[in-house]
Amino acid sequence: MPPSLNVLLRSRTLKLRLVVPEPASPLLDEPIAWVHSSDLADPTPFLDAGQLLLTDGTQFPVDASAGEMTTTADAASGGRSAQGSNDYDAYVRRLVEHGIKGLGFATQVIHGTLPPGLEEACRNHGLPLLEVPDRTPFIAIIRMVADYLAKEEHARAEWSLQAQRAISRAALRPDGLTSILGELERQLHSWVALYDAAGNYVRMPRNRPIPSDVAAQVTSRVRDALHLGTRSASYLHIEGQSVTLQTLGRKGGLRGALVLGAIEPLDPARTDIVNSVIGLASLALEQARTLDTARRHLRAGVFEQLLAGSIDVALKTARQVWGQLPREPLLVTASRQENPAPNLLEALELLADDYRGAVFYALRGELLVVLAGPVHQDKVLELLQRHGASCGVSSGTTMDGLANALEEATRSLRRATELDRAVVEFSELSDGGMLGLLRAEEAGPVARGMLQPLMAHDLAEQAELLATVREWFANNCVWDKTARRLGVHRHTLRNRIDAAGRILGLNLDGMRDRLELFAAVQFLEEGSGRAIGKNGQ
């Protein structure tokens, strides 16, 4: 850490005297980045924030009544006119606004004593003021700060070397990644957290947990970073804590994230340590990626065996790798992988590992297939929806009926895509669809149940959407002809039909849903006619 004003004040060789502020002020403990000397009226263009400025006061007027060295001042000033006390205030204000940490003023050179106006301005603006005696050259102060900074830099380089060695030794242990993160935590005196590709916190036995007051926000930020799918580093402030977040892996295939919390600003030495750990952690996770790829190929082979009816062979293979396969009854979930969400497969791998085979997934070309029992199905759907994947779900099945269940899930997925829905279950197609009915006498009640939302809407809103749908079908779904019969613009007709589709959950741009609704309207009218006939008798 760079020296502070207190370090300079404690030096017996410099013999500096503190004028402003009081000795107990925290301003005296702030680090000084460098020391600069200037007698310009406005030296700020040549200074950096965090520096100590030294001056002999040539830029200020000399007061002969105060016993100052008038002749020297006049010669140095070149006969300038006296400046008012406001000049001191403006001078000090500029230094403070520029981030200067202190002002050292030499006496017995130009000015015999400290100008009272300068002392007052420093006190008003909170700028530390030191008196530099005439026997202390500015170069002595500059050299002391330079030597101190060089010593600090050497110490940091030595610390960095020792820390690198400690981390390298940790990497050789059997639990390499855990030991690496534990050593990083010890070296930086901060908490360290590792997240997997799905954004779940990975608990390490020897690491400190994330503080409870920031855990939720840190997890949210990690998931946002992983969702982007690119390598990134973020420096955050959460609940007053400095947090560094670094994603691990490669673009399009992130393996997780490393988070450092309650950490001091990263100097070059600390940055080197963190970069080393990121490299080692990325290597360890990339090796795991190769293993995951091999597992996915194995999963695909096991699933094909299940479809082919070689259930015993598939079970034996799965038992050696995953422990088991999901128990019957099974639900098959299908999702299309044309534009896969980042880290979806990694998240599924972790989910399957968490439940030790009670969840199984496999890829068949662009189709992602997940097998799970009813107990774990909610977890599967939650994960898929979190990654923005549409899916179709089969009805319950056994291993022997897996091929039929896969067809059901695929049909449900197509339906979900048509309706732009996150999930469609096969029961919605087989039980609620008009085209799925086999007996005409069942059609009336089912048609009324299907059209009930539309009839309720018309009653509540005094609308005529059902009548519009009837007229549309009567005119073979021809927009212009139907609009003329109803006496409305074709855009108005289109809006009404779209509204009816939304209320019923149908996509009326597709032939299947048009047929579904057409059959419902016909059976509703037939059912009403039969009811009237019975009442008339």
Sequence and secondary structure as in RCSB ss.txt:
>XXXX:A:sequence
MPPSLNVLLRSRTLKLRLVVPEPASPLLDEPIAWVHSSDLADPTPFLDAGQLLLTDGTQFPVDASAGEMTTTADA
ASGGRSAQGSNDYDAYVRRLVEHGIKGLGFATQVIHGTLPPGLEEACRNHGLPLLEVPDRTPFIAIIRMVADYLA
KEEHARAEWSLQAQRAISRAALRPDGLTSILGELERQLHSWVALYDAAGNYVRMPRNRPIPSDVAAQVTSRVRDA
LHLGTRSASYLHIEGQSVTLQTLGRKGGLRGALVLGAIEPLDPARTDIVNSVIGLASLALEQARTLDTARRHLRA
GVFEQLLAGSIDVALKTARQVWGQLPREPLLVTASRQENPAPNLLEALELLADDYRGAVFYALRGELLVVLAGPV
HQDKVLELLQRHGASCGVSSGTTMDGLANALEEATRSLRRATELDRAVVEFSELSDGGMLGLLRAEEAGPVARGM
LQPLMAHDLAEQAELLATVREWFANNCVWDKTARRLGVHRHTLRNRIDAAGRILGLNLDGMRDRLELFAAVQFLE
EGSGRAIGKNGQ
>XXXX:A:secstr
   BHHHHHT TTT  EEEES TT GGGGSB  EEEE   S  GGG  TTEEEEE  TTS   GGGT  HHHHHH
HHTS     THHHHHHHHHHHHHT  EEEEE SSS SS  HHHHHHHHHHT  EEEE TTS HHHHHHHHHHHHH
HHHHHHHHHHHHHHHHHHHHHTSTTHHHHHHHHHHHHHTSEEEEEETTS EE  TTS    HHHHHHHHHHHHHH
HHHTS  EEEEEETTEEEEEEEEEETTEEEEEEEEES     HHHHHHHHHHHHHHHHHHHHHHHHHHHHHHHHH
HHHHHHHHT HHHHHHHHHHHTS    SSBEEEEEE SS  TTHHHHHHHHHHHTTTSEEEEEETTEEEEEE HH
HHHHHHHHHHHTT  EEE   B STTHHHHHHHHHHHHHHHHHHT SEEEHHHHHTT GGG   GGGHHHHHHHH
HHHHHHHHHHHT  HHHHHHHHHHTTT HHHHHHHHTS HHHHHHHHHHHHHHHT  TTSHHHHHHHHHHHHHHH
HHHHHHHHHHH 
